[in-house]
Amino acid sequence: MGYDDRVWHDGAGRRISRDVPKEPFRQRQPSPLGMEIYRRREAKGMTRERLEEEAGLKPNHINVIENGERKRIDPEILARIARALDCTIEDLLEPIEIPESLRRFQATEAAEGATDAEIYEIASALRLFQYSHSVRTYVKLLELIREKPKT
């Protein structure tokens, strides 16, 4: 194990040196979402930079997602990535169960006749982003889903 030579000061202001062990390099594991984005991006022959440009993201954003350095992703960003890859949020996420509270929401006026596919996308986003299961969250996610172009 290597060491860093760092300068420390004692209580009297005198400089002292200590050998401090370096932190071991931690390799991150790509998330399932990151791997799916990578797979779809490569299949379309897109570079990370081109995907970032088409999705309106800052430089290096896709790299951070694909490499698992970012665990939570804003639903709007995920929707923009899905649009740029010509797919849906559902396509990027693995199958999940629909919470009962979301099924009850589907029957309310606030859902404005949400389809099963839209409800599934909301459930996918809820799981990925670990959002609370509230009507306000459901309505916002439904709005984002309805903004995307239909394929």
N, C-alpha and C positions, 0 to 999 in steps of 0.2 A: 504494500500500500504506500503511495506517495505521501509527501508531507508538504504543507505550505509553511513558509517562514513568515510569521506575522509579528508585527511589533505590538506589544502590550505595554501599558503603563501601570505601575503600582500606585498605591495610595499617595505616595510622596511625589508623584510626577516623574519618577525615573523610568526610563525606557527599559523594557525587558523583552526578550525574544522567546517565543514558545513554538514548538513544533505542533501544528494542528493537523490532524488527519484530514485529507481531502475527502469530500463527499463522493461516494461511488456514483458512476454514471447510471442513471435510471432510464432504461429503455421503455418507452410507452407502447402499449398494445393498441392497435387500431380498434376503434369501436365497430360494431356491426354496421352502423349507419355510415361511418367513414369508408369501410370496405365496399359498401354498396355504391356510394357516390363514386369511388375510384373505379369500380367495375364498369359502371354506366358511362363515366367520362371517357375511359379508355376505349370502350366499345364504339363511342361516337368519334373517336380520334381527336378529342379535345385536350388541350393542355390545361393545366391548372389556371394559368393566367387568362386564357380565353373564357373558361367557365366563370372566373371571378368577374371578368368584364361583362359577360352576358347577364350575369345575375346581379350586377351592380354592387359587388363587394370590394372591400379593401384588399390590397395586395397581401398575399400569404394567408388569407382567411381559409381557403379550401385546404391548403397544406395542414393547417392546424386542426381542421375537422377530420381530414382523412387519417392523420397520424394519431388521433385519439387524445390530443392535447386539450381539446375543448369537449367537455361532457354535456353541457347544456347549450342548446341552440335556440335562438329566437324563432318562433313559428313563422314569422314573416320571411326571415332569411331562408329557412328550409323551403318555404313555398317558392321563393325566387330561384333557389337551386333546382328544385323539381321542374319549374317552368323551363329553365335553361337546358335541362337534360331531356325535355319533352316527355316527362312522366308525371306521376302524381306523388304526393307525400306518402300515400299508401304503398306505392311501388318501392319506395326507399326504406320502408320499415317492415319488420317481420310481423306476421299475424298476431293479433292480441285479442283478448276478451273485451267486450263492451261492458263498461260499468252500468249497473242498474240505474244509477242516477242520470246517466246520459240517455238511457232508453226513456226514462220519464220526461227528460227535457225534450226529446224528439216529439212527444205528444203535446207540448205546450205551444201557445201562440208565439212565444219568443223564438222558437225554432223555425217559424215560417215555412213549415212543410219540408224540413230537411230530409233528404233521401238517406237510405241505408248506407250508401257509399260515403256521403258527407259525414254521417255519424261515425263511420269507421275511421275516417281520416282524423276526426276530432279525437277519438279514443287513442289513435296512434300518437298524435301530438302530445296528448296528456301524459302518456307513458314516457315518451322520450324526454319531455321537458320537465316532468315531475310537477306539473301545475296542480293547483287545487281544483276540485271538481265543483265549480260554481257556475251558475247561469251566466254570469258576466264573462267568464272564461270561455264557455261554450259558444256564446254569441260572437265573441271576437274571432275565435277560430273558424266558425262557420262563415263569417264575412271574408276571411282570408281565403278559405277554400273556394268560395264562389267567385272570387276575383280572377282565379287562374283560368286560362283558356282551356276549353274542352278539346280533348284529342280524339 
